[in-house]
Amino acid sequence: MSQIWKRSAMLAVVCIAALGSTRLSAQSQNDEGLLKIRETVWRAWFAGDVKTLKKLVPAETIVMSGGEKEWKHQSDVLQSSAEFHSKGGKLVRLEFPRTEVQHFGDVAVIWSSYILETEVAGKRSVGSSRVTEIFVRQHGQWTNPGWHTDAEN
């Protein structure tokens, strides 16, 4: 009888572990699409892609950036993107070495560190910092109505 209990207990542990990893795997697959949208927002900003930004960064957006007194809204995001692009600014490298995602229904909070390399007027600049981003799923589409960045390191 003892041997049966041991085998049953082992089987239960294996099943629970398998179910847990399946759940994490499903969550990671869901995050893959979300993280793709997040990267699209960043790349659209650096490319001056106002059409994509208007679609993914809604009118009610609030942005707080380290080292800046004023908060920004969608119009400011679009304007700063256009200014960067009009100066010939280019994104050279964008990396997110560490990212964690929390889900709260149709809201996701993405916590990341990032490395950014840009070029403006032939001059390259590299910076790194942290960002907290808020995403909301509406009508089957993720949007990015807010984020906060630390001052660059």
TIDOKOL-41010 format. One record per residue (C-alpha): residue in three letters; x, y, z. Coordinates in Angstrom, 1 decimal. Layout:
+---------+--------+--------+--------+
! residuo !     px !     py !     pz !
+---------+--------+--------+--------+
!     Ala !      X !      Y !      Z !
...
+---------+--------+--------+--------+
END
This chain:
+---------+--------+--------+--------+
! residuo !     px !     py !     pz !
+---------+--------+--------+--------+
!     Met !    0.0 !    0.0 !    0.0 !
!     Ser !    2.8 !    2.4 !    0.8 !
!     Gln !    4.3 !    1.9 !   -2.7 !
!     Ile !    1.0 !    2.8 !   -4.3 !
!     Trp !    0.8 !    6.0 !   -2.3 !
!     Lys !    4.4 !    7.0 !   -3.2 !
!     Arg !    3.6 !    6.4 !   -6.9 !
!     Ser !    0.4 !    8.3 !   -6.7 !
!     Ala !    2.1 !   11.2 !   -5.0 !
!     Met !    4.9 !   11.2 !   -7.6 !
!     Leu !    2.3 !   11.1 !  -10.4 !
!     Ala !    0.4 !   14.0 !   -8.8 !
!     Val !    3.6 !   16.1 !   -8.5 !
!     Val !    4.5 !   15.5 !  -12.1 !
!     Cys !    0.9 !   16.4 !  -13.3 !
!     Ile !    0.9 !   19.6 !  -11.2 !
!     Ala !    4.3 !   20.6 !  -12.5 !
!     Ala !    3.2 !   19.9 !  -16.1 !
!     Leu !    0.1 !   22.0 !  -15.7 !
!     Gly !    2.1 !   24.8 !  -14.2 !
!     Ser !    4.6 !   24.9 !  -17.0 !
!     Thr !    1.8 !   24.7 !  -19.6 !
!     Arg !    0.2 !   27.8 !  -18.0 !
!     Leu !    3.5 !   29.7 !  -18.0 !
!     Ser !    4.1 !   28.7 !  -21.6 !
!     Ala !    0.6 !   29.9 !  -22.6 !
!     Gln !    1.3 !   33.2 !  -20.7 !
!     Ser !    4.6 !   33.6 !  -22.5 !
!     Gln !    2.9 !   33.1 !  -25.9 !
!     Asn !    0.4 !   35.8 !  -25.0 !
!     Asp !    3.2 !   38.1 !  -23.9 !
!     Glu !    5.0 !   37.5 !  -27.2 !
!     Gly !    2.3 !   39.4 !  -29.1 !
!     Leu !    2.2 !   42.1 !  -26.4 !
!     Leu !    6.0 !   42.6 !  -26.5 !
!     Lys !    5.9 !   42.8 !  -30.3 !
!     Ile !    3.3 !   45.7 !  -30.0 !
!     Arg !    5.6 !   47.3 !  -27.4 !
!     Glu !    8.6 !   47.2 !  -29.7 !
!     Thr !    6.4 !   48.5 !  -32.6 !
!     Val !    5.6 !   51.6 !  -30.5 !
!     Trp !    9.2 !   52.2 !  -29.8 !
!     Arg !   10.4 !   51.7 !  -33.4 !
!     Ala !    7.4 !   53.8 !  -34.8 !
!     Trp !    8.5 !   56.7 !  -32.5 !
!     Phe !   12.1 !   56.6 !  -33.8 !
!     Ala !   10.9 !   56.2 !  -37.4 !
!     Gly !    8.5 !   59.2 !  -37.2 !
!     Asp !    5.7 !   56.8 !  -38.1 !
!     Val !    2.8 !   59.0 !  -36.9 !
!     Lys !    0.1 !   56.7 !  -38.4 !
!     Thr !    1.2 !   53.8 !  -36.3 !
!     Leu !    1.7 !   56.0 !  -33.2 !
!     Lys !   -1.8 !   57.4 !  -33.5 !
!     Lys !   -3.2 !   53.8 !  -33.6 !
!     Leu !   -1.2 !   52.5 !  -30.7 !
!     Val !   -0.7 !   55.6 !  -28.5 !
!     Pro !   -4.2 !   56.9 !  -27.7 !
!     Ala !   -5.3 !   60.5 !  -27.2 !
!     Glu !   -5.5 !   60.0 !  -23.4 !
!     Thr !   -1.9 !   59.0 !  -23.1 !
!     Ile !    0.2 !   60.3 !  -20.2 !
!     Val !    4.0 !   60.0 !  -20.3 !
!     Met !    6.4 !   60.8 !  -17.5 !
!     Ser !   10.1 !   61.0 !  -18.2 !
!     Gly !   12.9 !   61.2 !  -15.7 !
!     Gly !   14.6 !   64.6 !  -15.7 !
!     Glu !   11.6 !   66.3 !  -17.4 !
!     Lys !    9.2 !   68.5 !  -15.3 !
!     Glu !    6.3 !   68.4 !  -17.8 !
!     Trp !    4.2 !   65.3 !  -18.4 !
!     Lys !    3.5 !   64.6 !  -22.1 !
!     His !    0.4 !   63.5 !  -23.9 !
!     Gln !   -0.3 !   62.0 !  -27.3 !
!     Ser !    0.3 !   65.2 !  -29.2 !
!     Asp !    3.6 !   65.7 !  -27.5 !
!     Val !    4.7 !   62.1 !  -28.3 !
!     Leu !    3.8 !   62.7 !  -32.0 !
!     Gln !    5.6 !   66.0 !  -32.1 !
!     Ser !    8.8 !   64.8 !  -30.4 !
!     Ser !    8.8 !   61.8 !  -32.8 !
!     Ala !    8.4 !   64.0 !  -35.8 !
!     Glu !   11.2 !   66.3 !  -34.6 !
!     Phe !   13.6 !   63.5 !  -34.0 !
!     His !   12.9 !   62.1 !  -37.4 !
!     Ser !   13.1 !   65.5 !  -39.2 !
!     Lys !   16.6 !   66.0 !  -37.7 !
!     Gly !   17.6 !   62.8 !  -39.5 !
!     Gly !   17.6 !   60.8 !  -36.2 !
!     Lys !   17.9 !   57.1 !  -36.6 !
!     Leu !   17.5 !   54.2 !  -34.2 !
!     Val !   20.7 !   52.1 !  -34.4 !
!     Arg !   20.0 !   49.6 !  -31.5 !
!     Leu !   17.2 !   48.8 !  -29.2 !
!     Glu !   17.5 !   46.1 !  -26.6 !
!     Phe !   15.4 !   45.1 !  -23.5 !
!     Pro !   17.9 !   43.0 !  -21.4 !
!     Arg !   15.3 !   42.4 !  -18.7 !
!     Thr !   11.5 !   42.5 !  -18.9 !
!     Glu !    8.8 !   41.4 !  -16.6 !
!     Val !    5.1 !   41.5 !  -17.4 !
!     Gln !    2.1 !   41.7 !  -15.0 !
!     His !   -1.4 !   41.1 !  -16.3 !
!     Phe !   -4.6 !   42.5 !  -14.7 !
!     Gly !   -7.4 !   41.5 !  -17.0 !
!     Asp !   -7.2 !   43.7 !  -20.1 !
!     Val !   -4.4 !   45.7 !  -18.6 !
!     Ala !   -0.7 !   44.7 !  -18.7 !
!     Val !    2.2 !   46.5 !  -17.0 !
!     Ile !    5.6 !   45.9 !  -18.6 !
!     Trp !    8.7 !   46.6 !  -16.4 !
!     Ser !   12.0 !   46.7 !  -18.4 !
!     Ser !   15.5 !   47.8 !  -18.6 !
!     Tyr !   16.6 !   49.1 !  -22.0 !
!     Ile !   19.6 !   50.0 !  -24.0 !
!     Leu !   19.2 !   52.5 !  -26.8 !
!     Glu !   21.6 !   53.7 !  -29.4 !
!     Thr !   20.7 !   56.5 !  -31.8 !
!     Glu !   22.4 !   58.6 !  -34.4 !
!     Val !   21.6 !   62.2 !  -35.1 !
!     Ala !   23.6 !   64.3 !  -37.6 !
!     Gly !   26.3 !   61.6 !  -37.8 !
!     Lys !   26.8 !   61.5 !  -34.0 !
!     Arg !   25.9 !   58.3 !  -32.2 !
!     Ser !   24.8 !   58.2 !  -28.6 !
!     Val !   24.1 !   55.2 !  -26.3 !
!     Gly !   21.9 !   55.3 !  -23.2 !
!     Ser !   20.3 !   52.8 !  -20.9 !
!     Ser !   17.6 !   53.1 !  -18.3 !
!     Arg !   14.4 !   51.6 !  -17.0 !
!     Val !   10.8 !   52.0 !  -18.2 !
!     Thr !    7.4 !   51.0 !  -16.9 !
!     Glu !    4.8 !   50.8 !  -19.6 !
!     Ile !    1.0 !   50.4 !  -19.4 !
!     Phe !   -0.9 !   48.5 !  -22.1 !
!     Val !   -4.6 !   48.2 !  -22.4 !
!     Arg !   -6.4 !   45.6 !  -24.7 !
!     Gln !   -9.5 !   47.1 !  -26.3 !
!     His !  -11.4 !   45.6 !  -29.2 !
!     Gly !   -8.7 !   42.9 !  -29.5 !
!     Gln !   -5.9 !   45.4 !  -29.9 !
!     Trp !   -3.2 !   46.4 !  -27.4 !
!     Thr !   -2.6 !   50.1 !  -27.0 !
!     Asn !    0.0 !   52.0 !  -25.0 !
!     Pro !   -1.7 !   54.8 !  -23.0 !
!     Gly !    1.1 !   55.5 !  -20.7 !
!     Trp !    4.7 !   55.0 !  -19.6 !
!     His !    7.3 !   56.3 !  -17.2 !
!     Thr !   11.1 !   56.3 !  -17.9 !
!     Asp !   13.9 !   56.9 !  -15.4 !
!     Ala !   16.5 !   59.5 !  -16.2 !
!     Glu !   19.1 !   57.8 !  -18.5 !
!     Asn !   22.2 !   56.2 !  -16.9 !
+---------+--------+--------+--------+
END
